[in-house]
Amino acid sequence: MSASEIGGPFDSIESAHDYMNLLAGTTLEVMSELRRDHEAALREGAERRAQAIELAIFKLKQLNCYVYKSRRMLNDLRMVRRLILNERLSIENIIASM
């Protein structure tokens, strides 16, 4: 899918799926950064900061679960769209078109 085919972030199921993939990657990166910050806060004795970081990590884990579920739903929608529009060719149709 080229950039010219995508007008906006949610113009198609595929572009929404790509966005969710990007969001999933970003949440994982941020979680690893926060884990390092959490360890540093504990070393420095900043308990309140460490607790706030734990809360942020927890919320990112929740977000990551929702993103994963959304990606699965978008996959399902792609398959349903293909079935509705007959985008998937059966083996018989492929052989017949040769």
N, C-alpha and C positions, 0 to 999 in steps of 0.2 A: 504494500500500500504506500503510495507516494505522498509527499506532503501536499501536493495539489489536490489530492482526493479528499483530504481532511480539511474542512473549513473551520471547524472549531473543536474544542476538546470532546464534545459529546454529540457530534453530528452523525455518528454511526456507533453501532455496538462495538465494532473493532477499536475505534478511537477511545471509547469509554474503557474498554478492557486494557488498552495500552496505558491509559492514565492510572488505572488501578494497579497495574504492574509497577509503574513508576512510584506510586504512593507506597506500595509494599516495600520496595527497595529502600526508599527514604526512611520509612519507619524503622527498618532493621538497622540502618546506619546510625540513626539518632539514638536508638536503644543501646548500641555498643558504646557510643560516646558518653551517654548518661551513666552507663555502668562504670566507665573510667572515672567520671566526675564523682560518682557515689563513693568509690574507693578512696579518692583523694579527700573527699569531705570527711570520711571516717578517720583517715590518718590525721587530719587537721583537728579533729575533735568537734567538728561542726555538725552536731546531731540534728538540729532543726533543718539545716540544708540537706543533709543525707535523707531525712524523712521526706522532704519535698521531692527530692530526686526519685525516691522509691515510688512515690505517688505518680510521678510523671511516667516512670517505666511501666507501672501497672496500667495506666491509661493508654499508653502506646501499645501494650499487649492486647488490650481490648480492641483498640482501633485496628490492629493487625488482624484480629479474628474477623472483624466486620469486612475488612478489605478482602480477605481470603474468601469469605462467603459471597461477597459481591462478584468477585472474579468467577466463581463457580456458577453463579446465576447468569452472568453475562455469557458464559460458555453455553449454558442451557438455552438461552435466548437465541444465540447464533444457530444452534442446532434446530430449534423450532422454526426459525426463519427459513432455514434451508429446506426443511420439510414442507413448509407452507408454499415456498416459491419453487419447489422442485429443483433446487440448486444442486442437490446431490444426484448424480447419474447412477443408475443401477448398472450392473454388469451387462444386463441384456441391452440397455440403451446404448452403452458404449460400443458393444459389438455391432449393434444395428446401425450405428452412425459411421462405421468404417467402410 
